[in-house]
Amino acid sequence: MDSHIETIREQEQAMDNIRNKLALLPDLPGCYLMKNREGTIIYVGKAKILKNRVRSYFSGSHDGKTQRLVADIRDFEYIVTGSNMEALILECNLIKTHQPKYNVLLKDDKTFPYIKITNEEHPRLEVTRRVLKDKAKYFGPYPNAFAAQQTKKLLDRMYPLRKCKVMPKEVCLYYHMGQCLAPCEYEVPEKSYEDIRQEITRFLSGGHEEIKKDLQRKMEEAAEDLYFERAKELRDQIRHIDALMEKQKITMADAKDRDIFGFAVDKGWMCVQILYVRQGKMIERHASVFPFYGEPYNDFMSYVTQYYSENPAMPQEIMLPAEEIIVELDSADEESLAVAEQEGLDRPDVDGNDQSAGADEATEMVGRVAEASATYEASPDSADASLDIAARIRLQRVNAEQLAAADEEDEDDSQSADSTEVAGSASADRDRKKAKETKETLDAVSSAALLQQWLSVKVHIPRRGLKRQLVTMAQDNARVSLDEKFRLIERDEERTSKAAENLGQAIGLQNLHRVEAFDNSNIQGTNPVSAMVVFVDGKPARKEYRKYKVRTVEGADDYGTMREVIRRRYERVLKENLEMPDLIVVDGGKGQISAAVDVLENELGLYIPVCGLVKDAKHRTAQLMIGDPPEAVRLARDSQEFYLLQRIQDEVHRFAITFHREQRAKSMIVSQLDSIPGIGEKRRKQLLKHFGSVKKIREASVEDFRPLSIGDKLAQTILEALREE
């Protein structure tokens, strides 16, 4: 009770401090750092206006995951930046530095393979996962190592860069195969390397078709000149190019490199899906699933920012998802339509043709809408300003399927003067609602504009056509990945807690929450040990596993060992008031069950169900026995309940036999050293600590024993004894 009161007082004191700091927050962009009671940074965020963003955490209602974050906050700091761009970069750097608990952390941002042309006097091609600022040329990322290695293998055949990491003293086989210029033996002009670099860059940047035509021409010329071996080599290179490019899946009209992002959220989890389009073809996808605690789109953009923060191998275009933006033609006059067309918000065709604005128009749109977004949050009058915009060019958030329907409604409305009049005289309340609904869309476009400015790469939020379909595909794949995660969790539940519940019903128990299983291990009575494992709701609780050295039983007495271990375990449970199991599982049949029940009931006064797991001739779980007298319980061998019993028996056997091997290894070391005259327990421990093992003691010299204050005579005796064995 006292600790609870102390915690409440601490929270109230922290909130007083936070309220005082909230009153001092500036109306400027920057980053904020939330801290817990230990002063550890638990969340980092950015804001266009620090005062509004930070205050929002401590006012109003929040969902469960944000409440969890706010409950841990005891203090905060903030850093004012000169612009939103600086805030974006600073947030990314702070997240990487402090690894806050509640932020989205990109843990696999450096695991993608790249093809690298090294920046050396004699460059070479290599596949690497480390992207360094070493003036080398990087191409990628490739979805997996196999794709990168296959591409490198093709390039190695086509372009004769050196293959060796260390320059050899003489030419190697690659030179004789025509795949190396042999800089180890001959002088290679810089122009030759520059030409090769340009050819490789052209190939990896989408110029493989031109290179293939050039190879085709050279092959035909070689064949005409009767150089058939050279013609065959060129033909094989063409086939390798075809084979590599044929594996790629979706083809676009141009040959640009693109990264296409999509994300989905559910039950406090987010999945980000990336589709990699290289040379106009989609080659692979990558999914990351993780919990999130902030606003979904903000955390998604945090992931994207971290992904590109140290990646010099940029695509030519990045495509992000966002809510759709369309113009309500029924409520817009000619001037409004002109503005809309100028900003790239042109009306989508009903037939779905892609007539999106060009790069310049898109960039202009991003800038204008980002500016509108900044104006929206910059002043208290911004809502009214947005109302005027909304009255003229209504921005709606719709999904891809609603686009055509929206257009049909616009066509019908354009034929009706009454509808146009009604739309034009929409109430102020409705306009306020519309303006509020556009806020998230404006934020999304503003974030894309910041990312584009920072990376100097086109960042596009497509609204229709093939690009929109690819973003939708990424979104759909993200939803599928997230759904798969939850289905795997459900499946795991079936394998664990539901299997435990059904097993309890099969043996007549209403509740089977905790199971404790025992197994003995020895070899002809030597080094007898026992082990206990615990399963809670069908899952192993490894922190509660226990090992037992058998103290009172001599020889291979399995029943006696079971009695001792059961007695020691449950005497301690009673003494320390530990949690009792719902079921005790012993490895064995009627004899082991009877031994355990006798100790529990007659010595300790405990009435806990005990069952035995009987193995077949192949040492596999055969059947379950329980009751007094023990009887077999029929379980289908392909049921989840039977699989759970198998896992319990295999786990306790593994744990027991591992412990037995450790004890046997120690006893062998003890017997070897203890048999030597002049070596007691203290000196044996000293020797093992210094040398590490008996093998290293055996390999030592007499001089190596002197730091341990062991004389030459005793050292010689030790070495002779160990070497004789």
C-alpha positions in Angstrom: 0.0 0.0 0.0 2.8 2.4 0.9 4.6 1.8 -2.4 1.4 2.4 -4.3 0.9 5.8 -2.5 4.5 6.6 -3.1 4.0 5.9 -6.9 0.9 8.1 -7.0 2.8 11.0 -5.3 5.6 10.6 -7.7 3.3 10.7 -10.7 1.5 13.9 -9.4 4.9 15.6 -8.8 6.0 14.6 -12.3 2.8 16.0 -13.8 3.2 19.3 -12.0 6.7 19.6 -13.5 5.4 18.6 -16.9 2.5 21.2 -16.7 5.0 24.0 -15.9 7.2 22.9 -18.9 4.2 22.7 -21.3 3.4 26.4 -20.6 6.9 27.3 -21.8 6.8 25.3 -25.1 7.5 27.5 -28.2 5.5 27.8 -31.4 8.4 26.4 -33.4 9.4 23.2 -35.2 11.6 20.7 -33.4 12.0 17.3 -31.7 10.7 16.2 -28.3 12.2 13.4 -26.1 9.9 11.7 -23.6 11.6 10.2 -20.5 10.6 7.6 -17.9 11.2 7.7 -14.1 14.9 6.6 -14.6 15.5 9.4 -17.0 15.8 7.0 -20.0 14.5 8.3 -23.3 11.5 6.2 -24.2 10.1 8.1 -27.2 11.3 10.6 -29.8 9.0 12.6 -32.1 9.1 15.6 -34.3 6.6 18.4 -34.6 5.9 21.4 -36.8 4.7 23.2 -33.7 6.2 21.8 -30.5 3.6 23.4 -28.3 0.6 21.8 -30.0 2.1 18.4 -30.5 3.6 17.8 -27.0 0.5 19.2 -25.3 -1.7 16.7 -27.2 -0.1 13.8 -25.2 -1.3 15.2 -21.9 -4.8 16.3 -22.9 -7.9 14.5 -24.4 -8.4 10.7 -24.7 -6.0 8.3 -26.3 -6.1 4.7 -27.5 -4.6 1.8 -25.4 -1.1 1.9 -26.8 -0.7 5.7 -26.5 -2.0 5.5 -22.9 0.7 3.0 -22.2 3.3 5.4 -23.5 1.9 8.4 -21.6 1.7 6.4 -18.4 5.5 5.9 -18.5 6.3 9.6 -19.2 7.8 11.4 -16.2 9.6 14.2 -18.0 10.4 15.6 -21.5 13.0 17.6 -23.3 12.7 19.4 -26.6 15.2 20.7 -29.3 14.1 23.6 -31.5 15.2 23.3 -35.1 15.3 25.8 -37.9 12.9 24.0 -40.2 10.7 20.9 -40.5 13.5 19.3 -42.6 16.0 19.7 -39.8 13.4 18.2 -37.4 13.0 15.1 -39.7 16.7 14.5 -39.9 17.3 15.1 -36.1 14.4 12.7 -35.2 16.0 10.0 -37.3 19.4 10.5 -35.7 18.0 10.6 -32.2 16.1 7.3 -32.7 19.2 5.6 -34.0 21.3 6.9 -31.1 18.9 6.2 -28.2 16.8 3.3 -29.5 13.7 4.4 -27.6 11.4 1.7 -26.3 8.2 3.1 -27.9 9.6 4.2 -31.3 9.5 2.1 -34.4 13.1 0.8 -34.7 14.4 -0.3 -38.0 16.6 -3.3 -36.9 17.3 -4.7 -40.3 18.1 -1.6 -42.3 21.6 -2.8 -43.1 20.9 -6.4 -44.0 20.1 -5.9 -47.7 22.8 -6.9 -50.1 24.2 -4.4 -52.6 26.6 -4.7 -55.6 29.6 -2.5 -55.1 32.3 -1.2 -57.5 35.1 -0.5 -55.2 37.0 2.8 -55.2 40.5 1.4 -55.7 43.3 1.8 -58.1 42.3 -1.5 -59.6 38.5 -1.7 -58.8 36.6 -4.9 -58.4 33.0 -6.0 -58.0 31.7 -7.4 -54.8 28.4 -8.1 -53.0 28.2 -6.4 -49.6 25.7 -5.7 -46.9 27.6 -2.8 -45.4 27.1 0.5 -47.2 30.0 2.8 -46.4 30.7 6.4 -47.4 33.9 5.3 -49.2 33.3 6.9 -52.7 32.5 3.4 -54.1 29.5 2.9 -56.3 26.6 0.9 -54.8 23.7 -0.6 -56.7 20.7 -2.1 -54.9 19.4 -3.1 -52.5 18.7 -6.6 -53.9 16.0 -8.6 -52.2 18.3 -11.4 -51.2 21.9 -12.6 -51.5 21.1 -15.0 -54.3 19.8 -12.3 -56.6 22.8 -10.1 -55.9 25.3 -13.0 -56.5 23.6 -14.1 -59.7 23.8 -10.5 -61.1 27.5 -10.2 -60.0 28.2 -13.6 -61.6 26.8 -12.3 -64.9 28.8 -9.0 -64.7 32.0 -10.9 -63.9 31.6 -12.9 -67.1 30.9 -9.7 -69.1 33.4 -7.2 -67.7 37.1 -8.1 -66.9 37.6 -6.5 -63.5 39.9 -8.2 -61.1 38.4 -10.9 -58.9 41.1 -11.3 -56.2 41.0 -9.4 -52.9 44.8 -9.4 -52.6 46.8 -8.7 -55.7 48.7 -12.0 -56.7 52.2 -12.1 -58.0 51.3 -13.6 -61.3 48.3 -14.0 -63.6 45.5 -16.3 -62.6 43.0 -18.5 -64.5 40.6 -15.6 -64.9 43.0 -13.8 -67.2 43.3 -16.8 -69.5 39.5 -17.0 -69.5 39.3 -13.3 -70.6 37.6 -12.3 -67.3 40.4 -10.2 -65.9 42.8 -7.5 -67.2 45.6 -8.9 -65.0 46.7 -5.7 -63.3 49.1 -7.8 -61.3 51.2 -8.4 -64.4 50.3 -5.7 -66.9 49.6 -1.9 -66.7 45.9 -1.1 -67.1 45.1 2.5 -68.2 42.5 4.4 -66.1 40.4 4.9 -69.2 39.8 1.2 -69.5 38.5 1.1 -65.9 36.3 4.1 -66.4 34.7 2.6 -69.5 34.0 -0.6 -67.6 32.5 1.4 -64.7 30.2 3.3 -67.1 29.1 0.0 -68.8 28.3 -1.6 -65.5 26.5 1.5 -64.3 24.5 1.6 -67.6 23.6 -2.1 -67.3 22.5 -1.9 -63.6 20.6 1.3 -64.3 18.3 -0.3 -66.9 20.4 -0.3 -70.1 20.6 -4.1 -70.4 18.5 -4.1 -73.6 21.1 -1.9 -75.4 23.9 -4.0 -74.1 22.2 -7.1 -75.3 21.8 -5.6 -78.8 25.5 -4.7 -78.8 26.4 -8.3 -77.8 24.1 -9.6 -80.5 25.8 -7.5 -83.1 29.3 -8.6 -81.9 28.2 -12.3 -81.9 27.0 -12.1 -85.5 30.2 -10.4 -86.5 32.3 -13.1 -84.8 30.2 -15.8 -86.5 30.7 -14.2 -89.9 34.5 -14.0 -89.3 34.4 -17.7 -88.3 35.4 -17.0 -84.7 32.8 -19.5 -83.4 34.3 -19.8 -79.9 34.0 -16.1 -79.4 30.5 -16.1 -80.9 29.5 -18.9 -78.4 30.8 -16.8 -75.5 28.8 -13.8 -76.6 25.7 -16.0 -77.1 26.0 -17.4 -73.6 26.2 -13.9 -72.2 23.0 -12.9 -74.0 21.3 -16.0 -72.6 22.5 -15.2 -69.0 21.0 -11.7 -69.4 17.7 -13.1 -70.6 17.6 -15.7 -67.8 18.3 -13.1 -65.2 15.7 -10.6 -66.5 13.1 -13.2 -67.2 12.8 -14.0 -63.4 11.5 -10.6 -62.7 7.8 -10.3 -62.3 5.8 -7.1 -63.0 7.0 -4.9 -65.9 6.4 -1.1 -66.1 6.5 1.1 -69.1 9.7 2.8 -68.2 12.9 1.3 -66.8 13.1 3.3 -63.5 14.3 1.9 -60.2 11.5 2.4 -57.6 10.8 1.5 -54.0 7.1 1.1 -53.4 5.8 1.3 -49.8 2.6 0.1 -48.3 1.6 -0.3 -44.6 -1.2 -1.8 -42.6 -2.1 -1.6 -38.9 -4.2 -3.8 -36.6 -4.3 -4.5 -32.9 -1.4 -2.2 -32.1 0.9 -3.8 -34.8 2.2 -2.4 -38.0 3.4 -4.1 -41.1 5.5 -2.2 -43.7 5.8 -3.8 -47.1 8.4 -2.7 -49.7 8.1 -3.7 -53.3 11.5 -3.4 -55.2 11.2 -2.3 -58.8 14.5 -2.4 -60.6 14.9 -1.5 -64.2 11.2 -1.3 -64.5 10.5 -4.8 -63.2 9.4 -5.8 -59.8 12.0 -8.2 -58.4 11.0 -8.9 -54.8 9.3 -7.7 -51.7 10.2 -7.3 -48.1 7.9 -7.1 -45.0 8.6 -5.8 -41.5 6.1 -6.4 -38.7 6.5 -4.6 -35.4 4.4 -3.0 -32.6 3.8 0.8 -32.7 2.7 3.3 -30.2 2.3 6.7 -32.0 0.2 7.9 -34.8 0.2 5.3 -37.6 1.3 7.5 -40.5 3.9 9.2 -38.4 5.4 5.9 -37.3 5.3 4.7 -40.9 7.2 7.8 -42.0 9.7 7.2 -39.2 10.4 3.8 -40.6 10.9 5.1 -44.1 13.2 7.9 -42.8 15.4 5.4 -40.9 15.4 3.1 -43.9 17.0 5.7 -46.2 19.1 7.5 -43.5 22.4 5.8 -44.4 21.6 4.4 -47.8 23.6 6.0 -50.6 22.1 3.6 -53.2 18.9 5.5 -53.8 16.1 4.5 -56.3 15.0 7.0 -58.8 11.6 7.2 -57.3 9.9 6.4 -54.0 6.2 5.7 -53.9 4.2 6.1 -50.7 0.6 5.4 -49.8 -1.9 8.1 -48.7 -5.6 8.9 -48.8 -6.8 9.8 -52.2 -7.4 13.5 -53.1 -10.1 14.3 -55.7 -11.9 17.5 -56.7 -15.7 17.9 -56.3 -16.5 19.3 -59.7 -20.1 20.0 -58.8 -19.1 22.7 -56.3 -16.2 24.3 -58.2 -16.4 27.2 -60.5 -14.2 27.7 -63.6 -11.5 29.5 -61.6 -11.4 26.7 -59.1 -11.1 24.1 -61.8 -8.2 26.1 -63.3 -6.4 26.1 -60.0 -7.1 22.4 -59.6 -5.7 21.5 -63.0 -2.7 23.7 -62.3 -2.0 21.8 -59.0 -2.3 18.4 -60.7 -5.6 17.6 -59.0 -7.2 16.9 -62.4 -10.3 14.7 -62.6 -9.7 11.0 -62.8 -11.0 9.2 -65.9 -13.9 6.9 -65.4 -12.2 4.2 -67.5 -9.3 4.2 -65.2 -6.6 5.4 -67.6 -3.5 6.8 -66.0 -3.4 10.5 -66.8 -1.6 11.7 -63.7 0.3 14.9 -63.7 4.0 14.9 -64.7 6.9 15.2 -62.4 6.9 19.0 -62.3 3.2 19.3 -61.7 3.4 16.6 -59.0 6.2 18.4 -57.3 4.3 21.7 -57.5 1.2 20.0 -56.0 3.3 18.5 -53.2 4.7 21.9 -52.4 1.4 23.7 -52.5 -0.5 21.2 -50.4 2.4 21.0 -48.0 2.3 24.7 -47.7 -1.5 24.5 -47.1 -0.8 21.9 -44.4 1.7 24.1 -42.7 -0.8 27.0 -42.8 -3.6 24.8 -41.4 -1.6 24.2 -38.2 0.2 27.5 -38.1 -2.5 29.8 -36.7 -5.9 29.6 -34.9 -7.5 31.2 -37.9 -6.2 28.5 -40.2 -9.4 26.5 -40.0 -11.4 29.4 -41.4 -8.8 29.8 -44.1 -9.2 26.2 -45.0 -13.0 26.6 -45.1 -12.6 28.9 -48.1 -10.3 26.4 -49.8 -12.8 23.6 -49.0 -15.7 25.6 -50.4 -14.0 26.0 -53.7 -11.9 22.8 -54.1 -13.2 20.0 -51.9 -10.6 17.5 -50.9 -12.0 14.1 -50.1 -10.4 10.9 -48.7 -11.5 7.9 -50.7 -10.1 4.5 -51.6 -9.2 3.3 -55.1 -12.6 1.6 -55.6 -14.5 4.8 -54.9 -12.8 6.8 -57.6 -15.0 5.8 -60.5 -18.1 6.1 -58.4 -17.1 9.6 -57.4 -16.7 10.5 -61.1 -20.1 9.2 -62.0 -21.7 11.2 -59.3 -19.8 14.3 -60.6 -21.2 13.7 -64.1 -24.7 13.3 -62.8 -24.4 16.4 -60.6 -23.0 18.4 -63.5 -26.2 17.8 -65.4 -28.4 19.0 -62.5 -28.4 22.7 -61.7 -30.2 22.0 -58.5 -27.5 19.7 -57.3 -24.8 22.2 -58.2 -26.6 24.9 -56.2 -27.0 22.6 -53.2 -23.4 21.6 -53.3 -22.2 25.2 -53.6 -24.3 26.3 -50.5 -22.9 23.7 -48.1 -23.0 24.8 -44.5 -20.1 26.0 -42.5 -20.3 23.1 -40.2 -20.0 20.7 -43.1 -17.0 22.7 -44.4 -15.3 22.5 -41.0 -15.7 18.8 -41.0 -14.3 18.5 -44.5 -11.3 20.7 -43.6 -10.6 18.5 -40.5 -10.8 15.4 -42.6 -8.2 16.7 -45.1 -5.7 17.2 -42.3 -4.3 13.7 -42.4 -4.0 13.8 -46.2 -2.2 17.2 -46.1 0.2 15.8 -43.4 0.9 12.8 -45.7 1.7 15.0 -48.7 3.7 17.3 -46.5 5.8 14.4 -45.2 6.4 13.2 -48.7 7.6 16.7 -49.7 10.0 16.8 -46.7 11.4 13.4 -47.6 11.8 14.4 -51.2 13.7 17.6 -50.2 16.0 15.6 -47.8 16.8 12.7 -50.1 16.8 14.6 -53.4 14.8 11.8 -54.9 11.3 12.1 -56.3 8.8 11.0 -53.7 5.4 10.4 -55.2 1.9 9.6 -53.8 0.1 8.2 -56.8 -3.6 8.6 -57.2 -4.5 6.2 -60.1 -3.2 4.1 -62.9 -0.5 1.4 -62.6 1.5 3.3 -60.0 -1.6 3.4 -57.8 -2.2 -0.3 -58.4 1.4 -1.0 -57.2 0.9 1.0 -54.0 -2.4 -0.8 -53.5 -0.6 -4.1 -54.0 2.0 -3.2 -51.3 -0.9 -2.2 -49.0 -2.7 -5.5 -49.7 0.5 -7.5 -49.1 1.0 -5.6 -45.8 -2.5 -6.6 -44.7 -1.9 -10.2 -45.7 1.4 -10.3 -43.7 -0.3 -8.8 -40.7 -3.1 -11.3 -41.0 -0.6 -14.1 -41.3 1.0 -13.0 -38.0 -2.3 -13.1 -36.1 -3.2 -16.4 -37.6 0.2 -17.8 -36.5 -0.5 -16.5 -33.1 -3.9 -18.2 -33.1 -2.3 -21.4 -34.4 0.3 -21.2 -31.6 -2.6 -20.8 -29.2 -4.2 -24.0 -30.5 -0.8 -25.8 -30.1 -0.3 -24.5 -26.5 -3.1 -23.2 -24.3 -6.0 -24.9 -26.1 -4.0 -28.2 -26.3 -3.4 -27.9 -22.5 -7.1 -27.2 -21.9 -8.2 -30.2 -24.0 -5.6 -32.4 -22.3 -7.0 -31.4 -18.9 -10.5 -32.4 -20.1 -9.2 -35.7 -21.4 -7.8 -36.7 -18.0 -10.7 -35.2 -15.9 -9.2 -31.8 -14.8 -11.1 -28.6 -15.1 -8.0 -26.5 -15.2 -4.6 -27.4 -16.6 -2.6 -24.2 -16.3 0.7 -25.4 -14.9 2.5 -28.7 -15.6 5.7 -29.9 -13.9 7.6 -32.8 -15.5 10.5 -34.9 -14.1 13.1 -37.2 -15.7 16.1 -39.1 -14.3 19.4 -39.7 -16.0 22.4 -41.9 -15.2 24.8 -44.4 -16.8 24.8 -47.7 -14.8 24.2 -45.7 -11.7 27.1 -43.2 -12.1 26.5 -39.5 -11.8 22.8 -39.8 -11.2 20.8 -36.6 -11.8 17.3 -35.5 -12.3 15.6 -32.5 -13.9 12.3 -30.7 -13.8 10.7 -28.6 -16.6 7.7 -26.4 -16.3 5.0 -25.7 -18.9 2.5 -22.9 -18.3 -0.5 -22.9 -20.6 1.3 -25.3 -22.9 4.4 -23.2 -23.2 7.8 -23.8 -21.6 8.7 -21.5 -18.7 12.5 -21.9 -18.9 13.2 -19.7 -15.9 11.5 -22.2 -13.7 13.5 -25.2 -14.8 15.4 -27.0 -12.0 18.3 -29.5 -11.9 18.9 -32.0 -9.1 22.0 -34.0 -8.1 20.8 -37.2 -6.5 22.2 -37.4 -2.9 20.7 -40.4 -1.1 20.3 -43.0 -3.8 23.1 -45.4 -4.7 23.2 -47.1 -8.1 20.6 -47.2 -10.8 17.5 -47.0 -8.7 14.9 -45.1 -10.8 12.1 -45.4 -8.3 14.3 -44.2 -5.4 15.6 -41.3 -7.4 12.0 -40.3 -8.3 11.1 -40.4 -4.6 14.0 -38.2 -3.6 13.5 -35.6 -6.2 9.7 -35.3 -5.7 10.3 -35.0 -2.0 12.9 -32.3 -2.4 10.9 -30.3 -4.9 7.6 -30.2 -3.0 9.1 -29.7 0.4 10.5 -26.5 -1.0 7.2 -25.6 -2.6 5.5 -25.9 0.8 8.3 -24.2 2.7 8.5 -21.2 0.3 4.8 -21.1 -0.6 5.4 -21.5 -4.3 2.7 -22.1 -6.9 1.5 -25.6 -7.0 1.2 -27.5 -10.3 -2.1 -28.7 -11.7 -0.4 -31.9 -13.0 2.8 -33.7 -12.4 4.3 -35.7 -15.3 6.9 -38.4 -14.6 8.9 -40.2 -17.3 7.9 -43.8 -16.8 5.0 -46.0 -16.1 3.2 -47.5 -13.1 6.3 -47.8 -10.8 7.4 -44.2 -11.2 3.8 -43.0 -10.8 3.3 -45.0 -7.6 6.7 -43.7 -6.2 5.7 -40.1 -6.8 2.1 -40.5 -5.4 3.4 -42.2 -2.3 5.7 -39.3 -1.4 3.1 -36.7 -2.2 0.2 -38.2 -0.3 1.8 -40.2 2.5 4.8 -37.9 3.4 3.7 -34.4 2.3 -0.1 -34.6 2.4 -0.4 -33.2 -1.1 -3.1 -34.6 -3.5 -1.8 -33.5 -7.0 -2.7 -35.6 -10.1 0.4 -37.6 -11.3 0.6 -39.1 -14.8 3.3 -41.1 -16.5 4.6 -41.0 -20.1 5.4 -44.4 -21.4 7.9 -44.8 -24.3 7.9 -47.5 -27.0 10.8 -49.7 -28.2 12.1 -46.8 -30.3 12.2 -44.5 -27.3 9.2 -42.4 -28.5 6.2 -41.2 -26.6 3.7 -44.1 -26.7 0.9 -43.5 -24.2 -0.3 -41.5 -21.2 -1.1 -43.3 -17.9 -2.9 -41.8 -14.9 -5.1 -42.8 -12.0 -4.9 -45.3 -9.1 -4.2 -47.9 -10.3 -2.7 -46.2 -13.4 -4.6 -46.8 -16.6 -3.9 -45.7 -20.2 -5.7 -42.6 -21.5 -6.6 -42.9 -25.2 -5.4 -39.9 -27.2 -5.2 -39.6 -31.0 -1.6 -39.7 -32.0 -2.1 -36.8 -34.4 -3.9 -34.6 -31.9 -2.5 -31.4 -30.5 -2.8 -32.9 -27.0 -0.6 -35.8 -27.9 2.0 -33.4 -29.6 2.0 -31.3 -26.4 2.9 -34.4 -24.3 5.6 -35.3 -26.8 7.1 -31.8 -26.4 7.0 -32.0 -22.7 8.7 -35.4 -22.6 11.3 -34.5 -25.2 12.1 -31.2 -23.3 12.5 -32.8 -19.9 14.7 -35.6 -21.4 16.9 -33.1 -23.2 17.3 -31.0 -20.0 18.1 -34.0 -17.9 20.6 -35.7 -20.3 22.4 -32.3 -20.9 22.8 -31.9 -17.1 24.1 -35.5 -16.8 26.7 -35.0 -19.5 27.9 -31.9 -17.8 28.3 -33.8 -14.5 30.0 -36.7 -16.2 32.5 -34.4 -17.9 33.3 -32.7 -14.6 33.8 -36.1 -12.8 36.2 -37.2 -15.5 38.3 -34.1 -15.0 38.2 -34.6 -11.2 39.2 -38.2 -11.4 42.2 -37.4 -13.7 43.6 -34.7 -11.5 42.7 -36.1 -8.1 44.6 -39.3 -8.8 47.9 -37.3 -9.0 49.8 -37.1 -5.7 50.2 -33.5 -4.4 47.0 -32.3 -6.1 44.1 -31.4 -3.8 40.8 -29.7 -4.4 42.3 -26.1 -4.1 45.2 -26.8 -6.4 42.9 -28.6 -8.9 40.6 -25.6 -9.2 43.7 -23.3 -9.5 45.0 -25.4 -12.4 41.7 -25.6 -14.2 41.1 -21.8 -13.8 44.6 -21.0 -15.2 44.8 -23.5 -18.1 41.0 -23.9 -18.9 41.0 -27.7 -19.5 42.9 -30.9 -18.8 43.9 -31.0 -22.5 45.7 -27.6 -22.2 47.4 -28.8 -18.9 48.7 -31.9 -20.7 50.1 -29.7 -23.5 51.8 -27.2 -21.2 55.5 -27.1 -20.3 57.1 -27.2 -16.9 57.8 -23.4 -17.0 54.0 -22.7 -17.5 53.3 -24.0 -13.9 55.7 -21.5 -12.2 53.1 -18.6 -12.1 50.9 -20.9 -10.0 53.8 -21.4 -7.4 54.1 -25.1 -8.5 57.6 -26.4 -8.4 59.3 -28.0 -11.4 59.2 -31.5 -9.7 55.4 -31.4 -9.1 54.9 -30.0 -12.5 56.8 -32.8 -14.1 54.8 -35.3 -12.1 51.5 -33.8 -13.3 52.6 -33.8 -16.9 53.8 -37.4 -16.7 50.5 -38.6 -15.1 48.3 -36.9 -17.6 50.4 -38.0 -20.6 50.4 -41.6 -19.5 46.6 -41.5 -19.4 
